């Protein structure tokens, strides 16, 4: 029998569409959250990390599959977990102490007992002396400490954290990571396990005992492995850098299967069997009404033109090739911020990605050397060559007698392939790229796209001969 606290058996999440089909956001997933470990979940923006977290905590119901707590189905009950969110989510009208007491009050804990527990927890996270302060008086780091205290005061068996440090400055975040690890290693927190969703690769390798990397469309576990590095961990050690580089490759090359360096033992994903009845197994395999489909429509990375141009220029200035991990370190950018820009450069044909290195293409060199107007011409050409929705918009506007169309038309197209939130993000990215390239104008008030004249076609420079730089050691 497995000793896992939480077991997910074939869970998946999908959303019904008007035509009777369902868009699958999280693919069929099996995983276990066991005691004594910090687990980190990584993945590109919008891949379904937070959706998976909400299902594991009981905040969202899976569309199919079974969630088990100590081997038994939850059956609508809430597991003994707590969540620390990215936003501090404090009640501004309550003091620090009252904020920490709030979940205990909701559970019906007596006033004297909840006051004792709240004070003890505040002392644990280093906030003694600030009990009567209000959130507006606290720094970002102190607000998140209150968030930690509020989560720990209920004595959860599993502490879930959804990008808890991303809203903080670099130094404050680093300090809080260290404090969290100190509490964990010194067994000063009640939780038996920590499950952290993050977009920061170094953070995951620094904190976690086990790392899972998600792919997307739909979300699926692409890599799941243990980190066998002694603590405290050295960011500059060869093994640390090697693991970070491996995760970068997995996240940036979704079509390639990468092997963990030095044959690191992969954490086994074991289907839970202890305590399962036939009815539970049937429930984990139940079929949804309506056919299932995943998105096969091109997914635009959410990057702005300025970021794309900046990365192409930077690559050009650095000789045309750069290691992603090194680039992220020097730019002080998390992979969540860098990855969409990189994906956009690759999609538009301005760069290529291989083995964790990004390299400028001849077309990227032309773009980097071009002036403002020439860049518009080049971007327009690249967008119409490679971006499906922009090609569709351009084609439709040319055929329409008034050369305009309502934006609802494209919302409806995207709605067939993506969830509601993703539809809006895709549309906004398409509008940003299309307007810059002067493929169309967009009147947001009227909700209409109107064809524009292409940018002045000053003859773009021809591609120079580009030598392929040697890989960096």
N, C-alpha and C positions, 0 to 999 in steps of 0.2 A: 504494500500500500504506500502511495506517495505521501511524503510529509509536507507537501506544498500547502501554503495558506490559501492561495487563490489558484484555480485551474480554469483555463478557458478551453473548451472543447468545441472546435469547429465553429467558433463565433464569427459572424460577419454582419456588416451593416449596409443596408441598401435603402433607397428612397423611391417611393412610387411616383410614376409620371402619369400625365393626363392620358397617354395612349395605352395605358395598362402595363407597360414595361416597368422595370425597376433599374435604377442606376446603382451599381455597387460601389461603395466608397471604401469599405474595408473588406478585403477578400477573406476567404475562410482561413481562420487563424487558430493555432493551438499554441498555448504557452502556459508556463507555470511561474508563480511568484513564490519563492521559497524563503524560509527564515534565514537570518544571519547574513544576508547579502544586500548590497546596494546595486540596483539594476538601473541601467540608463537606456532610454529609447531615443534613437536619433532618426532623422529623416528630413527630406527637403520640405520647404514650406508648402502647406496645403495637402500633404500626403495622407493625413488621417491620424497623426500622432495623438492629438487631443481627443479625437473621437474614440480611439482605442482606450485611452485612459478613462474616459467617462464610462465606457462599458465595463471596464474592470472594477470601477468603484461603485457600480450600481446606479450611477446618475443617469445613464442611458441604457435602454434595453437593446440587446442585439436583435437583429432581424431574424436570425436563426442561430442555432448552436446552444450550448449550455455553459453557464457560469457556475462554478462550484466553490463553496467556502468550506475548507477542511473536508473536502470530499463529498459534501452534500449540496444539492441545488439550493440557491438562495430563496426561491419561491416567493419573490416579492419583498423579502426582508433586506434591510440595508446592512452590509458588512461593516465590521469594526475598522473603518479606515478614516483618514483625514486628508485634506488636500490643501496645499499651499499654492496659491495662484500667482500668475505673473503680475497682475495688478494687485495692489495691496488690499483692496476691497475692505477697508476698515469703515466702521460707522463713525462719521466725523463728529457726531453729537455725543459720543461716549468717550470716556477717558480710556487710557491704555488698559487699566485694570478691568474696566467694564467690558471692553472689547474682548478681552481674553475670557472673561466669565460668560460671555454671551452663549457659546455653544453648550456650556454646562447648564445654564438656565433653561435653554431649550430642551435639554434632556431631563429636566425636573430635579436636578441636584439641589439639595438644601443650601440656603444662603451661606451658612458658616463653612460648610465643606467646600463649596465652589470658591469661596474667598481664599481659603487655605491653599487649594490646588492652584489657583491662578497666581498667587504670590510666589509659591514655590517654583512654578514654571517660569515666571518672569525673572526670577533670580537665576535660573538655569541658563537662560538665553542672554543674560547680562543686562537686563533692563530694570533691575532694582533701583529705586530712586526716581523712576519715571511713571510710577503707578497713576498719578493724578494728572499727568500731561494729556493733552488732546492731540489727535493725529496731525493737526496743522502745525504743531510745535516741533514735530519730529523730522529728521532727515529721512531720505529714501531708505537708507540701510536700517535705521531704527524702525521704520514702518514695517519693513519686511521681517524684522525680528519679532514684532508684535504678531505678524502673520504666522511665524513659526510657533510662537507660544500658544496662539489660539488653536493651532492644529495639534500640538503636543499635549495640551491640557486635557483632552478627551481620552488620552492614553490609547492611541490607535495601535492596532497590531501591524498595520502597514501604513506608512506615511507616503502619500503620493505628492509629487511636486511637478507642477506644470510650468516649465521655464521660469523658475523662481528668481533667477538673478538677471534676467534679460533687461529689466527696466532700470537697472542700477548702473552707475558709472563703473569703469573697469576696476579701480582700486577697491571700491566698496564691495563689489561682487566677489573679488578675490578674497577679501577679508571674511566675508560671510561663508564662502565655501570652506575656508579653513576652520571656521568655528563649527560649522555643521559636521565636518569630518571629525573634529575633536570630540564633540558630543557623542557621536556614533562609536568611535573607537574606545572611548572611556565609559561606554554603556551608561550615559547619563540621560538617555531618552528611552521612553517606554516602547517604542516601535521595534518589532522584530525584523522588519524589512523596510527598505526605502526604494521607491520606484520613481525615478526622475525622468521627465520628458525634457529634452534639451535640443537646441540646435548648435550648441557649442561643442565641437569635437574634443578639444583639449579638456574641457570641463568633464566630459564623459570619461575620458581615459584617466583623468586625475582622481575622480571620485569613485568610479564604479568597479564592482567585482565582475560584473557581467554586462555586456553591451549588445543591444539588438539594433540593427539598422533596417529601416523600412524603405521599400520601394513604393511607387504610387500608381494610381489608375488601374486597379484599386490598390489600396495599401496591402503590402505583404512583407513578411520578414525575409530579407535578402541575406542577412548575415546575423549570426547569434553565437557569441564566443565569450569565454572567460578571460579576464585580464589577470595574469599571474605575475604581477609586479608588487614587490614589497613596498610598504608605506614607511615613511613619506616618499612620494614618487618625484623623480627628477625629470622635469620637462625636457631637459637637454640630453637625457640618456638616449643611447642608440635605439633601445627597444621601444621607448615612449614615442620617439619620432616615427619609428617604423609603423607602430599601430595607428597613429594619427594619419599617416600617409595612406595606410590601407583603407581606413574609413573614408577618407577623401575620395579614393578611387571608386569605392563601392557606391558612394552617393553621386558622383559626377559621371559615372559610366554605367547607367542602368541596364544596358544591353549586354554587358560583359560580366562573366562570372569570375571573380577574383579569388585566389587562394590566400588564406591567411598566412603571412610570412612565417617561416620556420616551423610549419606544421603545428601551430598552436592548437591545443585540444579544443574542439568546438563543443560548446555546451549542448547537451542532448535535449531535444524537444521531445518529451515523453508524453504520449497521450495518457491522461489519467484513467485508471481502470478501477482503483479501489473505491468501493461504495457506489459504483454505477449500476443502475438497474437497466433492464431492457427498455423501459419507458424513457429513461434519461437518454440512452443512446439513440432511440428513435427521435427524441426531441432535438438532439444535436444535428440530425440529418434531415429535419423536416424541410419541405419545399415551400417556397413562397408562391403566392398566387401571382400569375403573370410571369412572362419570360424574363430572365435575368440578362442584363447586358452591362458591360463595362464600357467606359469611354474609349472610343477609337478615333475621336476627333482630335486634331492637333491641339495640344495644350501649350499656350503661350506662357513663357516665364514672365513673372511680374517684375520687369525691369524698365526703367525709364531711359530715354534716349541719351540723356547726359551721362548716366552711369555706363552705358554701352560705349559711348565715345571715349570716356575717360579711361576705361580698361584697355581699349584698343591702343590709345595713345601711350599708355604706360608700357604695354608689351613692346610697342615699337621702340620706345626709348631704351628699353632694357635688352635690346638685341633680338627680340622676337620670340623668346621662349622663357617661361618662368615656372618654377615649382609652385603648385597651389598652396601647399602648407606654408612655405616661406612667404608667398605673396600675402596670404591672409594675416600672418604675423605682422608683417611690415605695415600693412594698411590698417591694422587693429580692427579687422572686420571678422565677424563670425561667419561661418559657412552659410547660415540662413540669409545673410545679406549679400555675400559674394556669389553664391551659386546661381541665383536667377540672372545676374548680369552675365556671368560666364555662359550660361545656357543660351542666352539671347545672342551673344557674339557667335556662338557655334551655329545656332539656327540660321542666322543671317549670312553665314559664310565668311565672317571676319576672323574666325579663329578655329582651331581644332583642339581636341583634347585627347591625350593618350598617356596612359601610365602615370596619372597624377600630374602631368605637365600640360600647360596650356601654351599653344604656339600660334602666332599670328599667321594668317594666310596672305598670299599676294594681294587679294582684294582688300584685306584688312590694312595692309601697308598703304595702298592707294587712299583708303578712307582716312587714315591717320595723317597723311600728308596734304589732304585736300583742304580748301578754304570752306567757309561756311556754306556758300551756295552749292559748291561741288559736293559737299557731304549730303545735302538734301537729295541731290540727284542720285548719288550712290546708294543712300539709304532707301529711297523709293524703289530703285531697281532691285535691291536685295529683298525688300519686303514683298514686292510683287512676284519675285521668283520663288520665295520660300514660305510665305505665310498664307495659309489657306484662306482664312477669313478675310484678309485684306484683298486677296485676289478676287474673292466672291463679291465683296463690296464694290471694287473697281469695275468689275464686269457688269454688275447690275446697274450701277449708276450710268454707265455708258449706254446701256440699252434703253433706259427709261427716257421718255420724251422730255420730261422736265428735269432730268438728271438729278433727282432727289428721291429719298425713300425714308420711311419712318424707322426709327431705331428699334421699335418693337419687333420688326421683321428679323433682325439679327439676334435679339434676345431670344426669340422663339427657336431659332436654329441652335443656339448654344444650349438652350434649355433641354434639348433632346439628348445632350451629351454630358452635362455637368450638373452638379447640385446648385441650388439657388445662390448660395454665397459665391461659388466659383464662377457662375455665369456673370455676376457683376464684376468680379475681378478681371475675367477674361475680356469683357466688353471695355472696361476702362483702359486696359493695356492696349487693346486694338485701337481705341480712340487716340491714345497718346502717340502711338507710332504712326497711325494714318494721317493725323493732322500735321505732325512734324514733316512727314514725307510729302505733304500737300496732295495726297490722294483724294482727300475730301475735307470739307469744313463740317463742323458739327454744331448745330444750334440746339443746345441743351434745353432751352426754355420751350421750344417748339417740338423737340424730340425728333429732329430730322437731320439726315446726312445729305450733303450737297456736294456734287463733284466740283473740283476746282481745276484751274489750269495747272499743268505740271510746272515745277520750278524751272527757272531759266536754265536751259540745257547747255550751259557752258561746257565745253568738251572736257570731260574728266581726263586726268593724266593717264597715260598707259602704265601698265604694271611694270615696275622695275624687276630686274633679276634678283630674286631673293635666295640667299644661301640658307639652307636649313642648318640652324645652329646645332652644335653637338649637345647631347643631353648633359644636364648638370650632374656632377657627381654628388 
